Amino acid sequence: MILGLGDIVPKVLHRRIGWDIRHHFMAEKLIDRFNLVFPRDRELIRQLAVVYVLEGRTKPPEAEATGQRAA
């Protein structure tokens, strides 16, 4: 899914809360990977994007999404 820059977090709040392009692209990947529905899951998408970017991830984890356990 392709989101507008202000779809998850309004543009006027980007600087205030630290939302940048990394969060935006992570949000798009999360929607696609976990089949989330926008705008219903907007807050979940925002929270996951923030956590994953803070952890330094560049994509959603595959094993968590498919329910596989690490060996």
PDB file with SEQRES, HELIX, SHEET and CRYST1 records, atoms N, CA, C and O in Angstrom:
SEQRES   1 A   71  MET ILE LEU GLY LEU GLY ASP ILE VAL PRO LYS VAL LEU          
SEQRES   2 A   71  HIS ARG ARG ILE GLY TRP ASP ILE ARG HIS HIS PHE MET          
SEQRES   3 A   71  ALA GLU LYS LEU ILE ASP ARG PHE ASN LEU VAL PHE PRO          
SEQRES   4 A   71  ARG ASP ARG GLU LEU ILE ARG GLN LEU ALA VAL VAL TYR          
SEQRES   5 A   71  VAL LEU GLU GLY ARG THR LYS PRO PRO GLU ALA GLU ALA          
SEQRES   6 A   71  THR GLY GLN ARG ALA ALA                                      
HELIX    1 AA1 LYS A   11  LEU A   13  5                                   3    
HELIX    2 AA2 HIS A   14  ILE A   17  1                                   4    
HELIX    3 AA3 ILE A   21  PHE A   34  1                                  14    
HELIX    4 AA4 ARG A   42  LEU A   54  1                                  13    
HELIX    5 AA5 GLU A   62  THR A   66  1                                   5    
CRYST1    1.000    1.000    1.000  90.00  90.00  90.00 P 1           1          
ATOM      1  N   MET A   1       0.843  -1.172   0.000  1.00  0.00           N  
ATOM      2  CA  MET A   1       0.000   0.000   0.000  1.00  0.00           C  
ATOM      3  C   MET A   1       0.891   1.238   0.000  1.00  0.00           C  
ATOM      4  O   MET A   1       1.929   1.264   0.662  1.00  0.00           O  
ATOM      5  N   ILE A   2       0.491   2.240  -0.729  1.00  0.00           N  
ATOM      6  CA  ILE A   2       1.232   3.498  -0.760  1.00  0.00           C  
ATOM      7  C   ILE A   2       0.434   4.519   0.031  1.00  0.00           C  
ATOM      8  O   ILE A   2      -0.720   4.810  -0.283  1.00  0.00           O  
ATOM      9  N   LEU A   3       1.072   5.058   1.068  1.00  0.00           N  
ATOM     10  CA  LEU A   3       0.437   6.040   1.937  1.00  0.00           C  
ATOM     11  C   LEU A   3       0.893   7.444   1.591  1.00  0.00           C  
ATOM     12  O   LEU A   3       1.992   7.644   1.074  1.00  0.00           O  
ATOM     13  N   GLY A   4       0.041   8.410   1.881  1.00  0.00           N  
ATOM     14  CA  GLY A   4       0.448   9.808   1.787  1.00  0.00           C  
ATOM     15  C   GLY A   4       1.299  10.146   3.008  1.00  0.00           C  
ATOM     16  O   GLY A   4       1.229   9.452   4.023  1.00  0.00           O  
ATOM     17  N   LEU A   5       2.094  11.197   2.918  1.00  0.00           N  
ATOM     18  CA  LEU A   5       2.987  11.544   4.025  1.00  0.00           C  
ATOM     19  C   LEU A   5       2.246  11.871   5.314  1.00  0.00           C  
ATOM     20  O   LEU A   5       2.812  11.703   6.395  1.00  0.00           O  
ATOM     21  N   GLY A   6       1.016  12.325   5.241  1.00  0.00           N  
ATOM     22  CA  GLY A   6       0.273  12.678   6.445  1.00  0.00           C  
ATOM     23  C   GLY A   6      -0.808  11.684   6.826  1.00  0.00           C  
ATOM     24  O   GLY A   6      -1.660  11.999   7.657  1.00  0.00           O  
ATOM     25  N   ASP A   7      -0.799  10.493   6.243  1.00  0.00           N  
ATOM     26  CA  ASP A   7      -1.866   9.531   6.522  1.00  0.00           C  
ATOM     27  C   ASP A   7      -1.791   8.917   7.918  1.00  0.00           C  
ATOM     28  O   ASP A   7      -2.823   8.772   8.573  1.00  0.00           O  
ATOM     29  N   ILE A   8      -0.619   8.559   8.385  1.00  0.00           N  
ATOM     30  CA  ILE A   8      -0.479   7.936   9.700  1.00  0.00           C  
ATOM     31  C   ILE A   8      -0.384   9.011  10.785  1.00  0.00           C  
ATOM     32  O   ILE A   8      -1.097   8.957  11.787  1.00  0.00           O  
ATOM     33  N   VAL A   9       0.482   9.965  10.579  1.00  0.00           N  
ATOM     34  CA  VAL A   9       0.674  11.083  11.510  1.00  0.00           C  
ATOM     35  C   VAL A   9       0.536  12.366  10.695  1.00  0.00           C  
ATOM     36  O   VAL A   9       1.188  12.504   9.661  1.00  0.00           O  
ATOM     37  N   PRO A  10      -0.302  13.310  11.139  1.00  0.00           N  
ATOM     38  CA  PRO A  10      -0.443  14.573  10.393  1.00  0.00           C  
ATOM     39  C   PRO A  10       0.901  15.270  10.206  1.00  0.00           C  
ATOM     40  O   PRO A  10       1.750  15.248  11.098  1.00  0.00           O  
ATOM     41  N   LYS A  11       1.088  15.886   9.043  1.00  0.00           N  
ATOM     42  CA  LYS A  11       2.371  16.522   8.714  1.00  0.00           C  
ATOM     43  C   LYS A  11       2.813  17.540   9.757  1.00  0.00           C  
ATOM     44  O   LYS A  11       4.007  17.671  10.027  1.00  0.00           O  
ATOM     45  N   VAL A  12       1.865  18.261  10.345  1.00  0.00           N  
ATOM     46  CA  VAL A  12       2.236  19.290  11.318  1.00  0.00           C  
ATOM     47  C   VAL A  12       2.848  18.691  12.580  1.00  0.00           C  
ATOM     48  O   VAL A  12       3.513  19.404  13.332  1.00  0.00           O  
ATOM     49  N   LEU A  13       2.640  17.401  12.829  1.00  0.00           N  
ATOM     50  CA  LEU A  13       3.184  16.751  14.022  1.00  0.00           C  
ATOM     51  C   LEU A  13       4.470  15.975  13.755  1.00  0.00           C  
ATOM     52  O   LEU A  13       5.090  15.491  14.702  1.00  0.00           O  
ATOM     53  N   HIS A  14       4.888  15.843  12.513  1.00  0.00           N  
ATOM     54  CA  HIS A  14       6.066  15.038  12.187  1.00  0.00           C  
ATOM     55  C   HIS A  14       7.283  15.444  13.001  1.00  0.00           C  
ATOM     56  O   HIS A  14       7.905  14.597  13.643  1.00  0.00           O  
ATOM     57  N   ARG A  15       7.623  16.695  12.988  1.00  0.00           N  
ATOM     58  CA  ARG A  15       8.826  17.155  13.700  1.00  0.00           C  
ATOM     59  C   ARG A  15       8.639  17.027  15.209  1.00  0.00           C  
ATOM     60  O   ARG A  15       9.571  16.658  15.924  1.00  0.00           O  
ATOM     61  N   ARG A  16       7.463  17.324  15.682  1.00  0.00           N  
ATOM     62  CA  ARG A  16       7.203  17.304  17.126  1.00  0.00           C  
ATOM     63  C   ARG A  16       7.361  15.913  17.735  1.00  0.00           C  
ATOM     64  O   ARG A  16       7.888  15.772  18.839  1.00  0.00           O  
ATOM     65  N   ILE A  17       6.904  14.885  17.015  1.00  0.00           N  
ATOM     66  CA  ILE A  17       6.983  13.530  17.572  1.00  0.00           C  
ATOM     67  C   ILE A  17       8.120  12.702  16.976  1.00  0.00           C  
ATOM     68  O   ILE A  17       8.306  11.545  17.354  1.00  0.00           O  
ATOM     69  N   GLY A  18       8.879  13.284  16.052  1.00  0.00           N  
ATOM     70  CA  GLY A  18      10.036  12.585  15.494  1.00  0.00           C  
ATOM     71  C   GLY A  18       9.714  11.612  14.371  1.00  0.00           C  
ATOM     72  O   GLY A  18      10.500  10.705  14.101  1.00  0.00           O  
ATOM     73  N   TRP A  19       8.578  11.781  13.712  1.00  0.00           N  
ATOM     74  CA  TRP A  19       8.187  10.907  12.604  1.00  0.00           C  
ATOM     75  C   TRP A  19       8.959  11.317  11.365  1.00  0.00           C  
ATOM     76  O   TRP A  19       8.906  12.481  10.969  1.00  0.00           O  
ATOM     77  N   ASP A  20       9.671  10.396  10.748  1.00  0.00           N  
ATOM     78  CA  ASP A  20      10.409  10.723   9.535  1.00  0.00           C  
ATOM     79  C   ASP A  20      10.147   9.673   8.465  1.00  0.00           C  
ATOM     80  O   ASP A  20       9.293   8.803   8.633  1.00  0.00           O  
ATOM     81  N   ILE A  21      10.880   9.760   7.376  1.00  0.00           N  
ATOM     82  CA  ILE A  21      10.642   8.894   6.221  1.00  0.00           C  
ATOM     83  C   ILE A  21      10.866   7.420   6.550  1.00  0.00           C  
ATOM     84  O   ILE A  21      10.236   6.553   5.945  1.00  0.00           O  
ATOM     85  N   ARG A  22      11.760   7.124   7.505  1.00  0.00           N  
ATOM     86  CA  ARG A  22      11.968   5.723   7.910  1.00  0.00           C  
ATOM     87  C   ARG A  22      10.684   5.144   8.498  1.00  0.00           C  
ATOM     88  O   ARG A  22      10.317   4.009   8.193  1.00  0.00           O  
ATOM     89  N   HIS A  23      10.007   5.912   9.332  1.00  0.00           N  
ATOM     90  CA  HIS A  23       8.749   5.464   9.933  1.00  0.00           C  
ATOM     91  C   HIS A  23       7.682   5.293   8.854  1.00  0.00           C  
ATOM     92  O   HIS A  23       6.911   4.333   8.872  1.00  0.00           O  
ATOM     93  N   HIS A  24       7.650   6.236   7.919  1.00  0.00           N  
ATOM     94  CA  HIS A  24       6.660   6.187   6.842  1.00  0.00           C  
ATOM     95  C   HIS A  24       6.806   4.901   6.019  1.00  0.00           C  
ATOM     96  O   HIS A  24       5.822   4.206   5.765  1.00  0.00           O  
ATOM     97  N   PHE A  25       8.034   4.592   5.605  1.00  0.00           N  
ATOM     98  CA  PHE A  25       8.242   3.391   4.803  1.00  0.00           C  
ATOM     99  C   PHE A  25       7.996   2.119   5.616  1.00  0.00           C  
ATOM    100  O   PHE A  25       7.480   1.135   5.085  1.00  0.00           O  
ATOM    101  N   MET A  26       8.359   2.133   6.892  1.00  0.00           N  
ATOM    102  CA  MET A  26       8.085   0.975   7.747  1.00  0.00           C  
ATOM    103  C   MET A  26       6.578   0.769   7.868  1.00  0.00           C  
ATOM    104  O   MET A  26       6.113  -0.371   7.846  1.00  0.00           O  
ATOM    105  N   ALA A  27       5.815   1.837   7.995  1.00  0.00           N  
ATOM    106  CA  ALA A  27       4.358   1.729   8.083  1.00  0.00           C  
ATOM    107  C   ALA A  27       3.790   1.066   6.829  1.00  0.00           C  
ATOM    108  O   ALA A  27       2.911   0.209   6.926  1.00  0.00           O  
ATOM    109  N   GLU A  28       4.283   1.452   5.658  1.00  0.00           N  
ATOM    110  CA  GLU A  28       3.830   0.822   4.417  1.00  0.00           C  
ATOM    111  C   GLU A  28       4.150  -0.672   4.397  1.00  0.00           C  
ATOM    112  O   GLU A  28       3.317  -1.484   3.995  1.00  0.00           O  
ATOM    113  N   LYS A  29       5.361  -1.032   4.834  1.00  0.00           N  
ATOM    114  CA  LYS A  29       5.758  -2.444   4.868  1.00  0.00           C  
ATOM    115  C   LYS A  29       4.915  -3.236   5.856  1.00  0.00           C  
ATOM    116  O   LYS A  29       4.559  -4.383   5.585  1.00  0.00           O  
ATOM    117  N   LEU A  30       4.590  -2.637   7.003  1.00  0.00           N  
ATOM    118  CA  LEU A  30       3.780  -3.317   8.008  1.00  0.00           C  
ATOM    119  C   LEU A  30       2.377  -3.603   7.485  1.00  0.00           C  
ATOM    120  O   LEU A  30       1.836  -4.685   7.712  1.00  0.00           O  
ATOM    121  N   ILE A  31       1.800  -2.653   6.798  1.00  0.00           N  
ATOM    122  CA  ILE A  31       0.460  -2.848   6.235  1.00  0.00           C  
ATOM    123  C   ILE A  31       0.468  -4.014   5.264  1.00  0.00           C  
ATOM    124  O   ILE A  31      -0.419  -4.867   5.302  1.00  0.00           O  
ATOM    125  N   ASP A  32       1.457  -4.054   4.403  1.00  0.00           N  
ATOM    126  CA  ASP A  32       1.541  -5.135   3.418  1.00  0.00           C  
ATOM    127  C   ASP A  32       1.834  -6.478   4.071  1.00  0.00           C  
ATOM    128  O   ASP A  32       1.207  -7.480   3.725  1.00  0.00           O  
ATOM    129  N   ARG A  33       2.770  -6.517   5.004  1.00  0.00           N  
ATOM    130  CA  ARG A  33       3.225  -7.780   5.599  1.00  0.00           C  
ATOM    131  C   ARG A  33       2.175  -8.433   6.474  1.00  0.00           C  
ATOM    132  O   ARG A  33       1.986  -9.648   6.422  1.00  0.00           O  
ATOM    133  N   PHE A  34       1.483  -7.624   7.287  1.00  0.00           N  
ATOM    134  CA  PHE A  34       0.527  -8.170   8.242  1.00  0.00           C  
ATOM    135  C   PHE A  34      -0.921  -7.996   7.796  1.00  0.00           C  
ATOM    136  O   PHE A  34      -1.843  -8.255   8.570  1.00  0.00           O  
ATOM    137  N   ASN A  35      -1.127  -7.559   6.557  1.00  0.00           N  
ATOM    138  CA  ASN A  35      -2.471  -7.360   6.003  1.00  0.00           C  
ATOM    139  C   ASN A  35      -3.335  -6.483   6.905  1.00  0.00           C  
ATOM    140  O   ASN A  35      -4.502  -6.788   7.152  1.00  0.00           O  
ATOM    141  N   LEU A  36      -2.752  -5.395   7.389  1.00  0.00           N  
ATOM    142  CA  LEU A  36      -3.489  -4.464   8.230  1.00  0.00           C  
ATOM    143  C   LEU A  36      -4.387  -3.605   7.355  1.00  0.00           C  
ATOM    144  O   LEU A  36      -4.104  -3.401   6.175  1.00  0.00           O  
ATOM    145  N   VAL A  37      -5.460  -3.107   7.932  1.00  0.00           N  
ATOM    146  CA  VAL A  37      -6.440  -2.314   7.200  1.00  0.00           C  
ATOM    147  C   VAL A  37      -6.316  -0.855   7.624  1.00  0.00           C  
ATOM    148  O   VAL A  37      -6.425  -0.525   8.805  1.00  0.00           O  
ATOM    149  N   PHE A  38      -6.088   0.006   6.646  1.00  0.00           N  
ATOM    150  CA  PHE A  38      -6.011   1.434   6.917  1.00  0.00           C  
ATOM    151  C   PHE A  38      -7.350   2.049   6.558  1.00  0.00           C  
ATOM    152  O   PHE A  38      -7.844   1.741   5.473  1.00  0.00           O  
ATOM    153  N   PRO A  39      -7.967   2.865   7.342  1.00  0.00           N  
ATOM    154  CA  PRO A  39      -7.503   3.558   8.536  1.00  0.00           C  
ATOM    155  C   PRO A  39      -7.839   2.852   9.851  1.00  0.00           C  
ATOM    156  O   PRO A  39      -7.471   3.345  10.918  1.00  0.00           O  
ATOM    157  N   ARG A  40      -8.518   1.728   9.799  1.00  0.00           N  
ATOM    158  CA  ARG A  40      -8.916   1.049  11.037  1.00  0.00           C  
ATOM    159  C   ARG A  40      -7.734   0.770  11.958  1.00  0.00           C  
ATOM    160  O   ARG A  40      -7.839   0.971  13.168  1.00  0.00           O  
ATOM    161  N   ASP A  41      -6.612   0.313  11.409  1.00  0.00           N  
ATOM    162  CA  ASP A  41      -5.451  -0.079  12.211  1.00  0.00           C  
ATOM    163  C   ASP A  41      -4.385   1.020  12.295  1.00  0.00           C  
ATOM    164  O   ASP A  41      -3.217   0.727  12.548  1.00  0.00           O  
ATOM    165  N   ARG A  42      -4.771   2.260  12.088  1.00  0.00           N  
ATOM    166  CA  ARG A  42      -3.816   3.377  12.049  1.00  0.00           C  
ATOM    167  C   ARG A  42      -2.934   3.435  13.292  1.00  0.00           C  
ATOM    168  O   ARG A  42      -1.716   3.560  13.170  1.00  0.00           O  
ATOM    169  N   GLU A  43      -3.516   3.348  14.476  1.00  0.00           N  
ATOM    170  CA  GLU A  43      -2.724   3.474  15.711  1.00  0.00           C  
ATOM    171  C   GLU A  43      -1.770   2.288  15.885  1.00  0.00           C  
ATOM    172  O   GLU A  43      -0.630   2.474  16.311  1.00  0.00           O  
ATOM    173  N   LEU A  44      -2.218   1.086  15.563  1.00  0.00           N  
ATOM    174  CA  LEU A  44      -1.346  -0.082  15.626  1.00  0.00           C  
ATOM    175  C   LEU A  44      -0.175   0.072  14.659  1.00  0.00           C  
ATOM    176  O   LEU A  44       0.968  -0.216  15.012  1.00  0.00           O  
ATOM    177  N   ILE A  45      -0.460   0.521  13.454  1.00  0.00           N  
ATOM    178  CA  ILE A  45       0.585   0.733  12.454  1.00  0.00           C  
ATOM    179  C   ILE A  45       1.597   1.747  12.969  1.00  0.00           C  
ATOM    180  O   ILE A  45       2.803   1.529  12.855  1.00  0.00           O  
ATOM    181  N   ARG A  46       1.124   2.849  13.533  1.00  0.00           N  
ATOM    182  CA  ARG A  46       2.012   3.891  14.048  1.00  0.00           C  
ATOM    183  C   ARG A  46       2.909   3.355  15.151  1.00  0.00           C  
ATOM    184  O   ARG A  46       4.116   3.594  15.149  1.00  0.00           O  
ATOM    185  N   GLN A  47       2.314   2.626  16.098  1.00  0.00           N  
ATOM    186  CA  GLN A  47       3.092   2.102  17.217  1.00  0.00           C  
ATOM    187  C   GLN A  47       4.132   1.083  16.756  1.00  0.00           C  
ATOM    188  O   GLN A  47       5.276   1.124  17.209  1.00  0.00           O  
ATOM    189  N   LEU A  48       3.755   0.179  15.871  1.00  0.00           N  
ATOM    190  CA  LEU A  48       4.704  -0.817  15.375  1.00  0.00           C  
ATOM    191  C   LEU A  48       5.840  -0.158  14.596  1.00  0.00           C  
ATOM    192  O   LEU A  48       6.998  -0.547  14.740  1.00  0.00           O  
ATOM    193  N   ALA A  49       5.517   0.830  13.778  1.00  0.00           N  
ATOM    194  CA  ALA A  49       6.551   1.523  13.007  1.00  0.00           C  
ATOM    195  C   ALA A  49       7.552   2.194  13.938  1.00  0.00           C  
ATOM    196  O   ALA A  49       8.758   2.122  13.702  1.00  0.00           O  
ATOM    197  N   VAL A  50       7.072   2.841  14.986  1.00  0.00           N  
ATOM    198  CA  VAL A  50       7.971   3.514  15.935  1.00  0.00           C  
ATOM    199  C   VAL A  50       8.879   2.504  16.617  1.00  0.00           C  
ATOM    200  O   VAL A  50      10.087   2.723  16.712  1.00  0.00           O  
ATOM    201  N   VAL A  51       8.313   1.401  17.094  1.00  0.00           N  
ATOM    202  CA  VAL A  51       9.105   0.390  17.804  1.00  0.00           C  
ATOM    203  C   VAL A  51      10.136  -0.242  16.874  1.00  0.00           C  
ATOM    204  O   VAL A  51      11.300  -0.377  17.252  1.00  0.00           O  
ATOM    205  N   TYR A  52       9.734  -0.631  15.674  1.00  0.00           N  
ATOM    206  CA  TYR A  52      10.656  -1.285  14.751  1.00  0.00           C  
ATOM    207  C   TYR A  52      11.784  -0.355  14.325  1.00  0.00           C  
ATOM    208  O   TYR A  52      12.927  -0.797  14.207  1.00  0.00           O  
ATOM    209  N   VAL A  53      11.491   0.922  14.091  1.00  0.00           N  
ATOM    210  CA  VAL A  53      12.534   1.870  13.711  1.00  0.00           C  
ATOM    211  C   VAL A  53      13.478   2.107  14.885  1.00  0.00           C  
ATOM    212  O   VAL A  53      14.691   2.193  14.692  1.00  0.00           O  
ATOM    213  N   LEU A  54      12.940   2.214  16.098  1.00  0.00           N  
ATOM    214  CA  LEU A  54      13.798   2.392  17.272  1.00  0.00           C  
ATOM    215  C   LEU A  54      14.732   1.204  17.474  1.00  0.00           C  
ATOM    216  O   LEU A  54      15.859   1.373  17.940  1.00  0.00           O  
ATOM    217  N   GLU A  55      14.272   0.012  17.128  1.00  0.00           N  
ATOM    218  CA  GLU A  55      15.098  -1.195  17.237  1.00  0.00           C  
ATOM    219  C   GLU A  55      16.103  -1.310  16.093  1.00  0.00           C  
ATOM    220  O   GLU A  55      16.957  -2.196  16.108  1.00  0.00           O  
ATOM    221  N   GLY A  56      16.010  -0.437  15.120  1.00  0.00           N  
ATOM    222  CA  GLY A  56      16.941  -0.460  13.998  1.00  0.00           C  
ATOM    223  C   GLY A  56      16.549  -1.423  12.895  1.00  0.00           C  
ATOM    224  O   GLY A  56      17.369  -1.721  12.027  1.00  0.00           O  
ATOM    225  N   ARG A  57      15.345  -1.909  12.901  1.00  0.00           N  
ATOM    226  CA  ARG A  57      14.909  -2.842  11.860  1.00  0.00           C  
ATOM    227  C   ARG A  57      14.640  -2.092  10.565  1.00  0.00           C  
ATOM    228  O   ARG A  57      14.262  -0.921  10.574  1.00  0.00           O  
ATOM    229  N   THR A  58      14.840  -2.781   9.462  1.00  0.00           N  
ATOM    230  CA  THR A  58      14.564  -2.196   8.156  1.00  0.00           C  
ATOM    231  C   THR A  58      13.368  -2.851   7.479  1.00  0.00           C  
ATOM    232  O   THR A  58      12.905  -2.388   6.437  1.00  0.00           O  
ATOM    233  N   LYS A  59      12.869  -3.933   8.077  1.00  0.00           N  
ATOM    234  CA  LYS A  59      11.662  -4.584   7.569  1.00  0.00           C  
ATOM    235  C   LYS A  59      11.012  -5.343   8.719  1.00  0.00           C  
ATOM    236  O   LYS A  59      11.678  -5.667   9.702  1.00  0.00           O  
ATOM    237  N   PRO A  60       9.717  -5.629   8.604  1.00  0.00           N  
ATOM    238  CA  PRO A  60       9.054  -6.413   9.648  1.00  0.00           C  
ATOM    239  C   PRO A  60       9.660  -7.810   9.737  1.00  0.00           C  
ATOM    240  O   PRO A  60      10.062  -8.366   8.715  1.00  0.00           O  
ATOM    241  N   PRO A  61       9.734  -8.381  10.919  1.00  0.00           N  
ATOM    242  CA  PRO A  61      10.332  -9.710  11.068  1.00  0.00           C  
ATOM    243  C   PRO A  61       9.477 -10.792  10.417  1.00  0.00           C  
ATOM    244  O   PRO A  61       8.261 -10.843  10.605  1.00  0.00           O  
ATOM    245  N   GLU A  62      10.134 -11.647   9.655  1.00  0.00           N  
ATOM    246  CA  GLU A  62       9.428 -12.720   8.946  1.00  0.00           C  
ATOM    247  C   GLU A  62       8.950 -13.822   9.885  1.00  0.00           C  
ATOM    248  O   GLU A  62       7.820 -14.292   9.758  1.00  0.00           O  
ATOM    249  N   ALA A  63       9.790 -14.238  10.821  1.00  0.00           N  
ATOM    250  CA  ALA A  63       9.448 -15.357  11.702  1.00  0.00           C  
ATOM    251  C   ALA A  63       8.267 -15.024  12.601  1.00  0.00           C  
ATOM    252  O   ALA A  63       7.426 -15.887  12.851  1.00  0.00           O  
ATOM    253  N   GLU A  64       8.185 -13.802  13.086  1.00  0.00           N  
ATOM    254  CA  GLU A  64       7.065 -13.408  13.935  1.00  0.00           C  
ATOM    255  C   GLU A  64       5.763 -13.401  13.149  1.00  0.00           C  
ATOM    256  O   GLU A  64       4.714 -13.774  13.675  1.00  0.00           O  
ATOM    257  N   ALA A  65       5.827 -12.984  11.915  1.00  0.00           N  
ATOM    258  CA  ALA A  65       4.625 -12.874  11.100  1.00  0.00           C  
ATOM    259  C   ALA A  65       4.072 -14.244  10.717  1.00  0.00           C  
ATOM    260  O   ALA A  65       2.858 -14.402  10.594  1.00  0.00           O  
ATOM    261  N   THR A  66       4.941 -15.234  10.527  1.00  0.00           N  
ATOM    262  CA  THR A  66       4.468 -16.547  10.080  1.00  0.00           C  
ATOM    263  C   THR A  66       4.276 -17.511  11.242  1.00  0.00           C  
ATOM    264  O   THR A  66       3.832 -18.642  11.041  1.00  0.00           O  
ATOM    265  N   GLY A  67       4.603 -17.081  12.447  1.00  0.00           N  
ATOM    266  CA  GLY A  67       4.419 -17.935  13.619  1.00  0.00           C  
ATOM    267  C   GLY A  67       5.498 -18.976  13.787  1.00  0.00           C  
ATOM    268  O   GLY A  67       5.335 -19.908  14.575  1.00  0.00           O  
ATOM    269  N   GLN A  68       6.605 -18.844  13.062  1.00  0.00           N  
ATOM    270  CA  GLN A  68       7.698 -19.800  13.169  1.00  0.00           C  
ATOM    271  C   GLN A  68       8.539 -19.473  14.384  1.00  0.00           C  
ATOM    272  O   GLN A  68       8.658 -18.313  14.778  1.00  0.00           O  
ATOM    273  N   ARG A  69       9.116 -20.494  14.970  1.00  0.00           N  
ATOM    274  CA  ARG A  69      10.009 -20.305  16.114  1.00  0.00           C  
ATOM    275  C   ARG A  69      11.446 -20.418  15.670  1.00  0.00           C  
ATOM    276  O   ARG A  69      11.769 -21.155  14.739  1.00  0.00           O  
ATOM    277  N   ALA A  70      12.300 -19.686  16.338  1.00  0.00           N  
ATOM    278  CA  ALA A  70      13.729 -19.776  16.044  1.00  0.00           C  
ATOM    279  C   ALA A  70      14.270 -21.108  16.502  1.00  0.00           C  
ATOM    280  O   ALA A  70      13.878 -21.619  17.551  1.00  0.00           O  
ATOM    281  N   ALA A  71      15.163 -21.668  15.726  1.00  0.00           N  
ATOM    282  CA  ALA A  71      15.712 -22.985  16.060  1.00  0.00           C  
ATOM    283  C   ALA A  71      16.763 -22.895  17.141  1.00  0.00           C  
ATOM    284  O   ALA A  71      17.328 -23.914  17.540  1.00  0.00           O  
TER     285      ALA A  71                                                      
END                                                                             
